[in-house]
Amino acid sequence: MFGSDNRWGTFWSLGLGWNLHHEAFLKQLGTFDLLKLRASYGSTGSQNFNPFQAMATYSFFTSSTYDNISGAYLYALANDNLSWQETRDFNVGVDVSVLNRLNLRFDYYLSNTDNLLIDFTLPPSTGFNTYKENLGAIQNRGYEGTVNLQLYRDASTQSYVSLFGSFAHNTNKITEIAEALRQSNNEQDTQTDNLRAPLTRYEEGQSISSIWAVPSLGIDPITGREMYRSKDGHTTYTWDPNDQIVAGITDPALRGTFGVNLEYRGWGLSTTFRYMLDADYYNSTLVNRVENVNIAYNVDTRVLNATWLNPGDQTAFKRITAAPTTTRPTTRFVEKKSDLHLASVNAYYDFKWKNLKRYGINNLKCSFYMNDVFVLSTVRTERGTDYPFARTFSFALQTTF
């Protein structure tokens, strides 16, 4: 798996917990079924890549021969120094259960990863697209938790109502990068003529989730061109990759799920919502549908009624010309995004309250399921342009004879 010079890794972990609910001063309260404090620290190794990527391997030409002999070609480059990606995790948390109705779990963590494994992009002249390499270090910190609350239960009718939810927050920071990544940043800055979306940049002290773009001062009402703020603070019409700043971070302030599970005399309902709060988002839908267009073809109506046309126009979109132009990454299209997504609904009726045996049936259950019911978002985006999505409706009938 690893290079001949780094074949071995040593990893360890240590955990400690305190079951406070066993202590006399809490037992007498009779409130906590579980109250546990815990902490752990340890390291783990990652080998998240295919075997033999550290070795020079060859493959045979199977479709052609020369003088009845098959030729061989280099299939993968060797990396004798490829080593384990090591992550050191520190975690503290608490588990709580109250009266068998309320269950809470909370964790705070700090994770440092060294020898970060990256598929490093190679020039086409090498004959290979990527090369597996250890090129940096990154730190993640955050918290997460789950909540489950049983609001109602009745054993005689087998009825219940329970709520559940989860939340998570994570931030990351690049703490070290190799010289190869700095060179990669410089090389991609020289190839920006057709750049339409922010690229990933590796900068020490910054998040790997950063959106890099040039600061925008809006559309000039006189010329219809976009104005930028250069690194030295001047106004310019020229987009320069050296002027790029961190315009936002795609990691949300909070994300998670919540929902309800309930049943009453055979009628049941389960729902799951997903939410995301305050994530920075580069709205490439606007860029590609309004500004990076060729008016020789069908275009969005906003090209006609929302772009700059005449001197004095105050618009959010630049002047569109007959010759297609390219809008490169700019802070003008960075927006705050919060979502509420009804991910799934499952409704059913269980005939367990009916006398089914007279019909030769032991049990019968009808259910309806639907996913991706709706999405409410602060940013209007076009879905399915990068990856298709489907809204599914299904009806099920389950029985046992």
VOPAGU-2260 file (C-alpha; in pm, 1 decimal, decimal comma):
REM VOPAGU-2260
SITE   aa  ch    i         X         Y         Z
SITE  MET   A    0       0,0       0,0       0,0
SITE  PHE   A    1     274,5     247,0      92,8
SITE  GLY   A    2     615,5     347,8     -33,4
SITE  SER   A    3     913,3     125,9      37,4
SITE  ASP   A    4    1062,0     396,6     262,2
SITE  ASN   A    5     744,2     435,1     475,7
SITE  ARG   A    6     589,7      91,4     514,9
SITE  TRP   A    7     491,0     105,0     881,8
SITE  GLY   A    8     263,9     319,1    1097,8
SITE  THR   A    9     206,8     321,1    1473,3
SITE  PHE   A   10    -130,4     429,4    1610,1
SITE  TRP   A   11    -286,1     429,5    1954,7
SITE  SER   A   12    -583,7     561,9    2147,0
SITE  LEU   A   13    -699,5     620,5    2502,7
SITE  GLY   A   14   -1049,8     678,0    2635,9
SITE  LEU   A   15   -1197,0     758,0    2975,7
SITE  GLY   A   16   -1559,0     767,6    3090,4
SITE  TRP   A   17   -1741,9     846,9    3413,6
SITE  ASN   A   18   -2090,7     702,3    3470,0
SITE  LEU   A   19   -2225,3     974,4    3694,5
SITE  HIS   A   20   -2569,2     811,4    3718,0
SITE  HIS   A   21   -2413,3     541,4    3939,3
SITE  GLU   A   22   -2304,3     800,4    4195,5
SITE  ALA   A   23   -2510,1     816,5    4515,3
SITE  PHE   A   24   -2573,8    1190,8    4496,6
SITE  LEU   A   25   -2747,2    1146,5    4158,3
SITE  LYS   A   26   -2916,5     814,7    4226,8
SITE  GLN   A   27   -3130,2     970,1    4496,7
SITE  LEU   A   28   -3275,7    1215,8    4246,4
SITE  GLY   A   29   -3424,7     933,3    4039,6
SITE  THR   A   30   -3408,9    1149,4    3729,1
SITE  PHE   A   31   -3120,0    1021,4    3521,0
SITE  ASP   A   32   -3124,4     679,7    3360,7
SITE  LEU   A   33   -2789,3     768,1    3208,1
SITE  LEU   A   34   -2544,1    1051,5    3264,2
SITE  LYS   A   35   -2201,0     979,7    3127,3
SITE  LEU   A   36   -1903,6    1206,9    3074,5
SITE  ARG   A   37   -1635,4    1080,8    2836,8
SITE  ALA   A   38   -1315,6    1188,8    2669,5
SITE  SER   A   39   -1077,1    1024,5    2426,7
SITE  TYR   A   40    -756,9    1095,4    2241,2
SITE  GLY   A   41    -586,4     884,2    1980,2
SITE  SER   A   42    -448,9     850,4    1632,1
SITE  THR   A   43    -567,0     656,5    1329,2
SITE  GLY   A   44    -412,8     588,8     991,1
SITE  SER   A   45    -578,9     618,7     653,6
SITE  GLN   A   46    -510,7     409,3     347,1
SITE  ASN   A   47    -792,9     549,1     139,8
SITE  PHE   A   48    -652,7     462,8    -200,7
SITE  ASN   A   49    -605,8     162,5    -423,7
SITE  PRO   A   50    -325,2     -86,6    -362,0
SITE  PHE   A   51       4,4     -56,1    -546,7
SITE  GLN   A   52     -28,9     319,3    -611,9
SITE  ALA   A   53     310,0     364,7    -446,7
SITE  MET   A   54     472,2     122,7    -690,3
SITE  ALA   A   55     576,5     153,3   -1053,1
SITE  THR   A   56     335,5     -87,9   -1220,5
SITE  TYR   A   57     305,4    -191,5   -1582,9
SITE  SER   A   58      26,0    -314,1   -1803,9
SITE  PHE   A   59      34,9    -500,9   -2134,8
SITE  PHE   A   60    -105,3    -387,5   -2467,3
SITE  THR   A   61    -376,8    -643,9   -2531,6
SITE  SER   A   62    -513,7    -518,1   -2862,6
SITE  SER   A   63    -190,9    -514,7   -3062,4
SITE  THR   A   64     141,9    -695,0   -3087,7
SITE  TYR   A   65     473,3    -646,1   -3261,4
SITE  ASP   A   66     642,0    -952,5   -3406,6
SITE  ASN   A   67     391,2   -1160,7   -3204,8
SITE  ILE   A   68     514,7   -1002,1   -2881,9
SITE  SER   A   69     293,7    -788,1   -2654,8
SITE  GLY   A   70     439,2    -461,4   -2537,9
SITE  ALA   A   71     411,8    -313,7   -2190,1
SITE  TYR   A   72     359,6      40,5   -2073,8
SITE  LEU   A   73     395,3     220,5   -1742,1
SITE  TYR   A   74      58,2     210,8   -1565,4
SITE  ALA   A   75     139,0     405,4   -1247,6
SITE  LEU   A   76     425,5     617,2   -1118,1
SITE  ALA   A   77     620,6     503,4    -814,0
SITE  ASN   A   78     630,7     702,8    -491,1
SITE  ASP   A   79     876,3     544,2    -248,3
SITE  ASN   A   80     798,1     809,6      15,9
SITE  LEU   A   81     419,1     766,9      19,2
SITE  SER   A   82     319,3     728,6     384,5
SITE  TRP   A   83      15,8     689,7     608,5
SITE  GLN   A   84    -219,7     980,3     646,5
SITE  GLU   A   85    -234,5    1018,2    1026,0
SITE  THR   A   86    -523,2    1177,8    1212,8
SITE  ARG   A   87    -501,9    1265,5    1581,7
SITE  ASP   A   88    -846,9    1307,0    1736,7
SITE  PHE   A   89    -943,4    1465,2    2067,7
SITE  ASN   A   90   -1305,1    1428,6    2174,2
SITE  VAL   A   91   -1511,5    1516,0    2481,4
SITE  GLY   A   92   -1877,8    1437,2    2515,1
SITE  VAL   A   93   -2176,9    1365,8    2731,5
SITE  ASP   A   94   -2461,6    1112,7    2707,0
SITE  VAL   A   95   -2788,6    1181,9    2892,0
SITE  SER   A   96   -3109,9     984,9    2932,5
SITE  VAL   A   97   -3389,6    1126,9    3146,1
SITE  LEU   A   98   -3690,0     920,8    3259,4
SITE  ASN   A   99   -3661,3     701,0    2949,0
SITE  ARG   A  100   -3812,4     983,1    2746,7
SITE  LEU   A  101   -3536,6    1230,3    2666,3
SITE  ASN   A  102   -3203,7    1116,6    2520,1
SITE  LEU   A  103   -2921,7    1357,8    2443,7
SITE  ARG   A  104   -2574,5    1310,2    2301,6
SITE  PHE   A  105   -2321,1    1589,0    2252,0
SITE  ASP   A  106   -1960,6    1579,8    2128,5
SITE  TYR   A  107   -1690,5    1839,1    2082,0
SITE  TYR   A  108   -1390,0    1734,8    1876,2
SITE  LEU   A  109   -1055,2    1858,8    1752,0
SITE  SER   A  110    -891,5    1664,5    1471,0
SITE  ASN   A  111    -544,5    1720,2    1323,9
SITE  THR   A  112    -443,3    1535,6    1007,5
SITE  ASP   A  113     -80,8    1514,8     893,3
SITE  ASN   A  114      63,8    1375,6     569,3
SITE  LEU   A  115    -262,6    1459,6     397,2
SITE  LEU   A  116    -321,6    1226,4     101,5
SITE  ILE   A  117    -401,6    1423,2    -212,3
SITE  ASP   A  118    -443,7    1329,2    -577,6
SITE  PHE   A  119    -191,7    1579,0    -709,5
SITE  THR   A  120    -264,0    1690,7   -1067,1
SITE  LEU   A  121      20,4    1631,8   -1310,3
SITE  PRO   A  122      98,3    1799,4   -1645,8
SITE  PRO   A  123     -36,6    1600,6   -1943,8
SITE  SER   A  124     318,6    1564,6   -2073,5
SITE  THR   A  125     389,0    1310,7   -1796,3
SITE  GLY   A  126     130,6    1071,2   -1935,6
SITE  PHE   A  127     -63,1    1063,6   -1607,7
SITE  ASN   A  128    -350,5    1273,8   -1477,4
SITE  THR   A  129    -283,0    1249,2   -1102,7
SITE  TYR   A  130     -24,0    1126,8    -858,2
SITE  LYS   A  131     -95,0    1017,3    -499,9
SITE  GLU   A  132     116,3    1224,6    -260,4
SITE  ASN   A  133     140,5    1345,9     102,3
SITE  LEU   A  134     118,1    1720,1      63,1
SITE  GLY   A  135      -3,1    1891,7     375,0
SITE  ALA   A  136    -177,7    1905,5     710,2
SITE  ILE   A  137    -529,7    2014,7     804,8
SITE  GLN   A  138    -720,0    2078,7    1125,7
SITE  ASN   A  139   -1092,3    2020,5    1180,6
SITE  ARG   A  140   -1283,6    2131,4    1488,2
SITE  GLY   A  141   -1649,5    2137,3    1569,4
SITE  TYR   A  142   -1936,9    1988,7    1762,0
SITE  GLU   A  143   -2232,4    1762,0    1693,7
SITE  GLY   A  144   -2524,9    1621,7    1882,2
SITE  THR   A  145   -2850,0    1429,4    1870,1
SITE  VAL   A  146   -3179,1    1468,8    2057,1
SITE  ASN   A  147   -3464,0    1218,5    2090,9
SITE  LEU   A  148   -3780,3    1303,7    2285,3
SITE  GLN   A  149   -4079,6    1077,1    2337,8
SITE  LEU   A  150   -4375,6    1308,0    2387,5
SITE  TYR   A  151   -4643,5    1045,4    2427,9
SITE  ARG   A  152   -4673,8     669,6    2465,3
SITE  ASP   A  153   -4958,5     436,3    2548,2
SITE  ALA   A  154   -4876,4      67,1    2576,9
SITE  SER   A  155   -5241,6     -40,2    2570,1
SITE  THR   A  156   -5298,5     104,3    2220,9
SITE  GLN   A  157   -4935,4      78,0    2109,4
SITE  SER   A  158   -4945,3     449,5    2031,7
SITE  TYR   A  159   -4658,4     694,5    2055,2
SITE  VAL   A  160   -4528,9    1030,6    1939,4
SITE  SER   A  161   -4155,3    1096,9    1931,7
SITE  LEU   A  162   -3939,8    1379,5    1800,0
SITE  PHE   A  163   -3579,3    1356,1    1689,3
SITE  GLY   A  164   -3314,5    1598,9    1574,8
SITE  SER   A  165   -2945,2    1636,7    1511,2
SITE  PHE   A  166   -2704,8    1925,7    1463,8
SITE  ALA   A  167   -2344,0    1961,3    1356,5
SITE  HIS   A  168   -2091,4    2237,8    1302,9
SITE  ASN   A  169   -1744,1    2197,5    1155,2
SITE  THR   A  170   -1463,5    2429,8    1053,8
SITE  ASN   A  171   -1137,1    2334,4     890,1
SITE  LYS   A  172    -804,6    2507,7     846,7
SITE  ILE   A  173    -501,6    2417,4     638,8
SITE  THR   A  174    -205,6    2425,3     875,4
SITE  GLU   A  175      68,9    2321,0     634,7
SITE  ILE   A  176     112,9    2269,3     261,1
SITE  ALA   A  177     400,0    2134,2      59,6
SITE  GLU   A  178     583,7    2342,4    -197,5
SITE  ALA   A  179     418,7    2137,2    -472,2
SITE  LEU   A  180      77,5    2277,2    -373,8
SITE  ARG   A  181     207,4    2633,2    -378,5
SITE  GLN   A  182     336,4    2569,2    -727,7
SITE  SER   A  183      -1,3    2421,8    -822,9
SITE  ASN   A  184    -174,1    2742,4    -708,7
SITE  ASN   A  185      60,5    2949,7    -923,5
SITE  GLU   A  186       9,6    2729,0   -1227,6
SITE  GLN   A  187    -368,5    2741,8   -1213,0
SITE  ASP   A  188    -349,7    3123,0   -1186,6
SITE  THR   A  189    -189,0    3129,7   -1530,9
SITE  GLN   A  190    -478,1    2938,9   -1690,0
SITE  THR   A  191    -779,9    3155,2   -1614,9
SITE  ASP   A  192    -892,2    3270,2   -1961,4
SITE  ASN   A  193   -1196,3    3038,1   -1958,7
SITE  LEU   A  194   -1235,4    3011,4   -1582,4
SITE  ARG   A  195   -1604,8    3023,8   -1489,3
SITE  ALA   A  196   -1614,2    2898,9   -1130,1
SITE  PRO   A  197   -1386,4    2929,8    -826,3
SITE  LEU   A  198   -1103,4    2679,4    -803,0
SITE  THR   A  199    -975,0    2508,7    -491,0
SITE  ARG   A  200    -668,0    2684,6    -355,3
SITE  TYR   A  201    -440,9    2556,8     -81,5
SITE  GLU   A  202    -325,9    2836,8     146,6
SITE  GLU   A  203    -193,0    2794,9     498,6
SITE  GLY   A  204    -430,3    2939,8     756,8
SITE  GLN   A  205    -730,3    2920,4     521,7
SITE  SER   A  206   -1013,4    2671,4     495,7
SITE  ILE   A  207   -1010,0    2406,9     225,6
SITE  SER   A  208   -1377,8    2502,8     178,5
SITE  SER   A  209   -1294,7    2864,7      92,9
SITE  ILE   A  210   -1446,9    3035,8    -210,0
SITE  TRP   A  211   -1170,9    3230,6    -386,1
SITE  ALA   A  212   -1285,2    3523,1    -600,2
SITE  VAL   A  213   -1186,6    3877,1    -697,3
SITE  PRO   A  214   -1367,4    4153,9    -500,0
SITE  SER   A  215   -1641,3    4310,9    -712,7
SITE  LEU   A  216   -1752,1    4675,1    -696,2
SITE  GLY   A  217   -2058,9    4605,3    -907,8
SITE  ILE   A  218   -2150,4    4700,1   -1263,8
SITE  ASP   A  219   -2035,4    5038,2   -1390,9
SITE  PRO   A  220   -2357,3    5225,1   -1490,5
SITE  ILE   A  221   -2166,0    5413,4   -1761,9
SITE  THR   A  222   -1999,0    5126,6   -1946,0
SITE  GLY   A  223   -2184,3    4817,7   -1827,8
SITE  ARG   A  224   -1855,9    4650,3   -1735,9
SITE  GLU   A  225   -1778,6    4494,9   -1399,2
SITE  MET   A  226   -1551,2    4690,5   -1167,5
SITE  TYR   A  227   -1303,7    4515,0    -938,8
SITE  ARG   A  228   -1097,1    4616,3    -638,3
SITE  SER   A  229    -733,0    4533,3    -685,1
SITE  LYS   A  230    -504,2    4410,3    -410,3
SITE  ASP   A  231    -367,2    4761,7    -359,9
SITE  GLY   A  232    -720,1    4904,1    -318,5
SITE  HIS   A  233    -766,2    5063,1    -660,6
SITE  THR   A  234   -1067,3    5028,1    -889,8
SITE  THR   A  235   -1000,4    4837,6   -1211,1
SITE  TYR   A  236   -1185,3    4674,5   -1500,7
SITE  THR   A  237    -924,8    4397,2   -1524,6
SITE  TRP   A  238    -982,7    4062,9   -1351,9
SITE  ASP   A  239    -649,8    3955,5   -1201,4
SITE  PRO   A  240    -606,7    3615,9   -1026,3
SITE  ASN   A  241    -356,7    3778,3    -789,9
SITE  ASP   A  242    -641,1    3992,9    -650,8
SITE  GLN   A  243    -842,4    3691,7    -531,4
SITE  ILE   A  244    -955,4    3684,3    -169,4
SITE  VAL   A  245   -1154,4    3444,2      45,7
SITE  ALA   A  246   -1506,9    3554,0     -44,4
SITE  GLY   A  247   -1679,0    3295,9     173,2
SITE  ILE   A  248   -1668,0    2944,2     314,4
SITE  THR   A  249   -1905,6    2676,0     194,1
SITE  ASP   A  250   -1923,5    2504,7     535,1
SITE  PRO   A  251   -2256,6    2603,0     698,4
SITE  ALA   A  252   -2283,5    2748,9    1045,3
SITE  LEU   A  253   -2512,7    2459,0    1135,1
SITE  ARG   A  254   -2654,2    2155,5     959,3
SITE  GLY   A  255   -2862,2    1859,6    1066,0
SITE  THR   A  256   -3192,9    1678,9    1055,9
SITE  PHE   A  257   -3517,6    1669,3    1251,1
SITE  GLY   A  258   -3849,7    1495,0    1226,1
SITE  VAL   A  259   -4134,1    1311,3    1391,6
SITE  ASN   A  260   -4238,6     947,9    1428,7
SITE  LEU   A  261   -4590,3     874,3    1545,5
SITE  GLU   A  262   -4848,1     599,4    1547,5
SITE  TYR   A  263   -5203,6     580,2    1680,8
SITE  ARG   A  264   -5416,5     266,7    1656,8
SITE  GLY   A  265   -5239,1     150,9    1342,2
SITE  TRP   A  266   -5212,3     490,0    1170,7
SITE  GLY   A  267   -4850,5     599,4    1141,0
SITE  LEU   A  268   -4645,0     887,3    1004,9
SITE  SER   A  269   -4270,1     943,3     981,1
SITE  THR   A  270   -4104,2    1252,7     838,6
SITE  THR   A  271   -3743,6    1361,0     803,9
SITE  PHE   A  272   -3632,0    1717,8     738,7
SITE  ARG   A  273   -3278,2    1832,8     656,8
SITE  TYR   A  274   -3161,8    2185,4     723,2
SITE  MET   A  275   -2854,1    2395,5     657,4
SITE  LEU   A  276   -2792,0    2744,2     794,1
SITE  ASP   A  277   -2566,6    3027,1     671,7
SITE  ALA   A  278   -2342,1    2857,8     417,2
SITE  ASP   A  279   -2160,5    3073,4     163,1
SITE  TYR   A  280   -2255,5    2967,7    -188,6
SITE  TYR   A  281   -2121,4    3064,1    -529,8
SITE  ASN   A  282   -2430,7    3088,9    -748,3
SITE  SER   A  283   -2296,2    2939,8   -1069,5
SITE  THR   A  284   -2655,1    2908,0   -1198,5
SITE  LEU   A  285   -2673,7    3285,5   -1237,0
SITE  VAL   A  286   -2328,4    3304,7   -1390,5
SITE  ASN   A  287   -2388,0    3038,8   -1652,6
SITE  ARG   A  288   -2750,4    3120,9   -1733,7
SITE  VAL   A  289   -2728,6    3499,7   -1748,9
SITE  GLU   A  290   -2373,1    3617,4   -1821,4
SITE  ASN   A  291   -2170,5    3326,0   -1963,7
SITE  VAL   A  292   -2409,1    3285,2   -2256,5
SITE  ASN   A  293   -2403,3    3295,0   -2632,7
SITE  ILE   A  294   -2700,9    3502,7   -2751,9
SITE  ALA   A  295   -2700,0    3314,2   -3082,2
SITE  TYR   A  296   -2885,4    3041,8   -2893,1
SITE  ASN   A  297   -3183,1    3031,1   -2656,0
SITE  VAL   A  298   -3103,5    3220,8   -2337,1
SITE  ASP   A  299   -3260,3    3307,3   -2002,4
SITE  THR   A  300   -3513,2    3594,6   -2009,8
SITE  ARG   A  301   -3295,8    3779,2   -1757,7
SITE  VAL   A  302   -3044,3    3832,2   -2038,4
SITE  LEU   A  303   -3304,6    4061,3   -2195,2
SITE  ASN   A  304   -3456,7    4239,3   -1897,9
SITE  ALA   A  305   -3196,1    4232,6   -1618,2
SITE  THR   A  306   -2864,0    4313,1   -1787,8
SITE  TRP   A  307   -2705,6    4651,6   -1862,3
SITE  LEU   A  308   -2834,6    4808,4   -2184,6
SITE  ASN   A  309   -2787,1    5184,0   -2177,5
SITE  PRO   A  310   -2564,1    5435,2   -1993,8
SITE  GLY   A  311   -2709,6    5508,0   -1652,6
SITE  ASP   A  312   -2867,9    5165,0   -1603,8
SITE  GLN   A  313   -2830,4    5033,3   -1248,3
SITE  THR   A  314   -2819,8    4656,2   -1291,6
SITE  ALA   A  315   -2687,4    4346,5   -1120,1
SITE  PHE   A  316   -2566,5    4192,2   -1445,9
SITE  LYS   A  317   -2308,4    4324,5   -1690,9
SITE  ARG   A  318   -2349,9    4419,2   -2055,8
SITE  ILE   A  319   -2401,6    4116,6   -2280,8
SITE  THR   A  320   -2233,6    4141,5   -2620,0
SITE  ALA   A  321   -2277,8    3949,4   -2944,7
SITE  ALA   A  322   -1939,9    3787,4   -2891,8
SITE  PRO   A  323   -1959,7    3550,3   -2590,5
SITE  THR   A  324   -1767,4    3671,2   -2288,1
SITE  THR   A  325   -1656,7    3494,7   -1971,4
SITE  THR   A  326   -1745,7    3605,9   -1621,1
SITE  ARG   A  327   -1470,3    3478,1   -1397,7
SITE  PRO   A  328   -1498,7    3419,1   -1019,8
SITE  THR   A  329   -1619,9    3737,3    -850,6
SITE  THR   A  330   -1768,6    3817,1    -511,1
SITE  ARG   A  331   -2078,0    3947,5    -692,2
SITE  PHE   A  332   -2216,5    3593,2    -706,9
SITE  VAL   A  333   -2136,4    3482,3    -351,2
SITE  GLU   A  334   -2459,8    3448,9    -152,8
SITE  LYS   A  335   -2569,9    3326,9     189,4
SITE  LYS   A  336   -2757,4    2999,9     158,5
SITE  SER   A  337   -2993,5    2839,5     408,9
SITE  ASP   A  338   -3208,2    2538,4     319,1
SITE  LEU   A  339   -3501,0    2345,1     461,6
SITE  HIS   A  340   -3554,3    2016,6     282,9
SITE  LEU   A  341   -3838,0    1772,8     347,7
SITE  ALA   A  342   -3632,8    1466,8     262,0
SITE  SER   A  343   -3891,1    1193,6     314,9
SITE  VAL   A  344   -4248,5    1119,7     424,4
SITE  ASN   A  345   -4375,0     774,0     511,4
SITE  ALA   A  346   -4743,8     727,4     597,9
SITE  TYR   A  347   -4900,3     391,1     669,9
SITE  TYR   A  348   -5191,7     201,9     818,5
SITE  ASP   A  349   -5139,4    -129,0     997,0
SITE  PHE   A  350   -5450,6    -348,1    1014,1
SITE  LYS   A  351   -5332,8    -510,2    1336,5
SITE  TRP   A  352   -5646,1    -379,0    1507,7
SITE  LYS   A  353   -5869,0    -566,7    1268,6
SITE  ASN   A  354   -5969,1    -933,1    1282,1
SITE  LEU   A  355   -5785,6   -1050,4     972,2
SITE  LYS   A  356   -5759,2   -1420,7    1053,4
SITE  ARG   A  357   -6113,6   -1480,9     934,3
SITE  TYR   A  358   -5982,2   -1391,9     588,3
SITE  GLY   A  359   -5678,7   -1620,3     626,8
SITE  ILE   A  360   -5442,0   -1326,6     675,6
SITE  ASN   A  361   -5208,0   -1285,9     971,9
SITE  ASN   A  362   -5124,6    -919,6     914,7
SITE  LEU   A  363   -5168,6    -646,5     656,1
SITE  LYS   A  364   -5000,7    -310,1     620,5
SITE  CYS   A  365   -5042,7     -39,1     356,0
SITE  SER   A  366   -4785,7     237,3     324,6
SITE  PHE   A  367   -4701,1     535,3     105,4
SITE  TYR   A  368   -4351,2     677,5      73,1
SITE  MET   A  369   -4224,5     994,7     -93,2
SITE  ASN   A  370   -3876,4    1144,4     -97,5
SITE  ASP   A  371   -3747,1    1489,3    -191,1
SITE  VAL   A  372   -4087,7    1641,6    -121,7
SITE  PHE   A  373   -3982,0    2007,8    -131,3
SITE  VAL   A  374   -3687,0    2239,6     -75,7
SITE  LEU   A  375   -3710,1    2590,5      67,4
SITE  SER   A  376   -3394,3    2793,2      12,0
SITE  THR   A  377   -3273,9    3149,8      38,0
SITE  VAL   A  378   -3094,0    3100,2    -295,4
SITE  ARG   A  379   -3267,4    2998,3    -615,9
SITE  THR   A  380   -3059,8    2736,7    -793,3
SITE  GLU   A  381   -3116,2    2505,6   -1084,7
SITE  ARG   A  382   -3104,7    2145,3    -970,9
SITE  GLY   A  383   -2988,1    1850,6   -1175,5
SITE  THR   A  384   -2731,8    2035,4   -1388,4
SITE  ASP   A  385   -2435,5    1853,9   -1230,7
SITE  TYR   A  386   -2599,6    1543,9   -1086,9
SITE  PRO   A  387   -2953,0    1419,7   -1158,9
SITE  PHE   A  388   -3207,5    1399,9    -881,0
SITE  ALA   A  389   -3537,4    1214,4    -867,6
SITE  ARG   A  390   -3855,4    1255,7    -668,5
SITE  THR   A  391   -3991,2     910,3    -589,5
SITE  PHE   A  392   -4346,5     805,4    -500,3
SITE  SER   A  393   -4410,6     449,0    -390,8
SITE  PHE   A  394   -4701,3     252,7    -251,6
SITE  ALA   A  395   -4647,9     -76,3     -69,2
SITE  LEU   A  396   -4877,8    -353,1      44,8
SITE  GLN   A  397   -4732,3    -600,9     294,5
SITE  THR   A  398   -4911,4    -910,1     416,3
SITE  THR   A  399   -4844,9   -1248,8     573,7
SITE  PHE   A  400   -5068,4   -1552,5     526,0
